[in-house]
């Protein structure tokens, strides 16, 4: 088959999708206003939607280049669930037909976009082949979400989570430690745990806030409206969220290199063990803890 043009690349993908086939449905982020983010500005990628023909052409080109070797696929960039349901269903059906060995297809999604779709729409997207959505919850606190202009609310996070779970999709909620700053860290931890307890997503994925000096949040720090969380405070946030979680099969995982503490496990089975890991770290001599904090890379 003749390839007319190379398929487009994504800007980022979750670490758990390192071996996945990457398919671009939209360029950039349709929201692009979160104070802490700016990822698509740094990579000079303004938002635009791709046409169905372009996406189908990319899928065919990927098949011609790589063959049918992939077990997993990931759809990007930031929020393909913003697209019309019919568009998503057509893309997913073509993807599944072209790569029949795929066992899992996942996508980033904003909670507000999931909340706008009916449960029936989500069921049809799930049936067409989308198995899992990765949602940047970031915080369960309305105050924190508002401060960072996340464009979602606690109520939307809960509604979107329930809808996604009841459609049969797997759900990953990402929590960003440090997002409340020194000012709101307790509220951030408490309300984030509240949303996780309410929704009980399959995965709670923990990240640590990394502040780019050029982001809007960098300006907030310089103007004194936000005080960056300390490394130790970040660990205490993680402990505080974990301690509040009620028994459920939800897996909490710190699956990113920028976390100060790496714990992972099912809440109903491994919560006490994870708390012990954190507590034994906190009981180390201060010098040792500081050395550890300095050794952890600050990356996105
Ligand atoms: S955090 Fe997500 S929703 Fe917010 S601007 Fe960045 S990509 Fe868009």
Boltz pocket constraint, residues with backbone or C-beta under 6 A from the ligand:
constraints:
  - pocket:
      binder: B
      contacts: [[A, 29], [A, 30], [A, 31], [A, 32], [A, 33], [A, 34], [A, 37], [A, 38], [A, 39], [A, 78], [A, 110], [A, 136], [A, 150]]
      max_distance: 6.0
